[in-house]
């Protein structure tokens, strides 16, 4: 089913695909950022649930253990919103929480497991 097309066409909701793990005739995961009017967003989410699509709203947040982080910068290469960056002068990792969409791509990338979620 063309979910993102239906969101745009039927509900005027833009769906920015952050991560997709989908295979034909199998259960998959799609992480999307939805943009639109709040009433249209609510209607779109209700429609997805009526189609047996499990919807989880991002109430999680990324946590970085400063005592474990070695500031290698690997996580910055996979962060789609540049919420994770290295300071040019100090090469220390900087996390801009307001830019984070909790796509979790940084978690498996961290070689010292300094990144996790609060859930």
C-alpha positions as CSV (number, residue, x, y, z in Angstrom):
1,X,0.0,0.0,0.0
2,X,1.4,3.4,-0.9
3,X,1.1,4.9,2.6
4,X,3.1,8.1,2.0
5,X,1.2,8.8,-1.2
6,X,-2.2,8.4,0.6
7,X,-1.0,10.7,3.4
8,X,-0.2,13.4,0.9
9,X,-3.2,13.0,-1.4
10,X,-6.0,12.3,1.1
11,X,-4.8,14.2,4.2
12,X,-2.4,16.9,2.8
13,X,0.3,15.6,5.2
14,X,3.9,15.5,4.1
15,X,5.8,12.4,5.1
16,X,9.6,12.7,5.3
17,X,10.9,9.1,5.4
18,X,13.8,8.9,7.9
19,X,14.3,5.1,7.9
20,X,12.6,2.2,6.2
21,X,12.9,-1.5,6.8
22,X,10.2,-2.9,4.6
23,X,10.0,-6.1,2.6
24,X,7.1,-7.3,0.4
25,X,4.5,-9.4,2.3
26,X,6.3,-9.0,5.6
27,X,6.0,-6.8,8.6
28,X,8.3,-3.8,8.4
29,X,9.2,-0.5,10.1
30,X,8.9,2.9,8.7
31,X,10.1,6.0,10.7
32,X,8.6,9.1,9.3
33,X,8.3,12.8,10.2
34,X,4.8,14.0,9.5
35,X,4.2,17.7,8.7
36,X,0.7,19.2,8.3
37,X,-2.2,20.9,10.1
38,X,-2.8,19.3,13.5
39,X,-6.4,18.2,12.5
40,X,-5.1,16.6,9.3
41,X,-2.3,14.9,11.2
42,X,-4.8,13.4,13.7
43,X,-7.0,12.2,10.8
44,X,-4.0,10.7,9.0
45,X,-2.9,8.8,12.2
46,X,-6.4,7.6,12.7
47,X,-6.5,6.3,9.1
48,X,-3.2,4.5,9.5
49,X,-4.5,2.8,12.6
50,X,-7.6,1.8,10.7
51,X,-5.4,0.1,8.1
52,X,-3.8,-2.0,10.9
53,X,-0.6,0.1,10.8
54,X,0.8,0.4,14.3
55,X,1.6,4.0,15.0
56,X,4.0,5.0,17.8
57,X,4.6,8.7,18.4
58,X,8.1,9.7,19.2
59,X,8.0,10.3,22.9
60,X,11.5,8.8,23.3
61,X,14.6,10.9,23.3
62,X,18.3,10.1,22.6
63,X,20.6,10.0,25.6
64,X,24.4,10.3,25.4
65,X,26.6,9.1,28.2
66,X,29.3,11.7,28.4
67,X,31.4,9.5,30.6
68,X,31.5,6.8,27.9
69,X,31.6,8.9,24.7
70,X,35.0,9.1,23.1
71,X,34.0,11.8,20.6
72,X,35.0,9.7,17.6
73,X,32.3,11.3,15.5
74,X,31.0,8.1,13.8
75,X,27.4,9.0,14.9
76,X,27.6,12.4,13.1
77,X,27.9,10.6,9.7
78,X,24.5,8.9,10.1
79,X,22.5,11.7,11.7
80,X,20.1,12.9,9.0
81,X,19.3,16.2,10.8
82,X,22.8,17.1,12.0
83,X,21.6,16.9,15.6
84,X,25.0,15.3,16.3
85,X,28.0,17.3,15.2
86,X,31.7,17.7,16.2
87,X,32.9,21.1,17.3
88,X,35.5,22.2,14.8
89,X,38.0,23.5,17.3
90,X,37.7,21.0,20.1
91,X,36.4,17.9,18.2
92,X,34.0,17.3,21.0
93,X,30.6,15.8,20.2
94,X,27.7,18.3,20.4
95,X,24.1,17.1,20.6
96,X,21.4,19.6,19.6
97,X,18.3,17.9,21.1
98,X,15.8,20.2,19.2
99,X,17.1,18.9,15.9
100,X,16.8,15.2,16.9
101,X,14.0,13.2,15.4
102,X,14.8,10.0,17.3
103,X,15.5,7.9,14.2
104,X,17.9,5.9,16.3
105,X,20.5,5.5,13.5
106,X,23.2,6.7,15.8
107,X,22.7,4.0,18.4
108,X,24.1,1.0,16.5
109,X,26.8,3.2,15.0
110,X,28.4,4.1,18.4
111,X,31.4,1.7,18.9
112,X,31.4,2.3,22.7
113,X,27.6,2.1,23.2
114,X,27.4,5.6,24.6
115,X,24.1,6.4,22.9
116,X,20.7,5.0,24.0
117,X,17.1,6.0,24.3
118,X,15.2,6.8,27.5
119,X,12.8,3.8,26.9
